[in-house]
Amino acid sequence: MTSVEVDAKRPETLWRRPESVLLVSCYELGHQPLSVAFPLAFLEHAGYRPSALDIAVQPLDAE
């Protein structure tokens, strides 16, 4: 049985995979992205592996 098949039986594990959760900060430059930093830390502490994107620094890729 592959890991994908195992994950299909336990959908909560899909959210724990890298990049399954993406947090996006939409503030302009000059502001710390705390609205993303706090949830990111909370999710990491809970065992998730979220990614974060600050679109003031790094543009959103359409793909």
URZIFEN-V920288 format. One record per run of one state. SS is the DSSP state (h for helix, s for strand, l for the rest). FROM is the first residue (numbers start at 1). TO is the last residue. If there is no record, write none. Layout:
BEGIN
ss,from,to
SS,FROM,TO
SS,FROM,TO
END
This chain:
BEGIN
ss,from,to
l,1,2
h,3,9
l,10,10
h,11,16
l,17,21
s,22,25
l,26,33
h,34,45
l,46,50
s,51,54
l,55,63
END
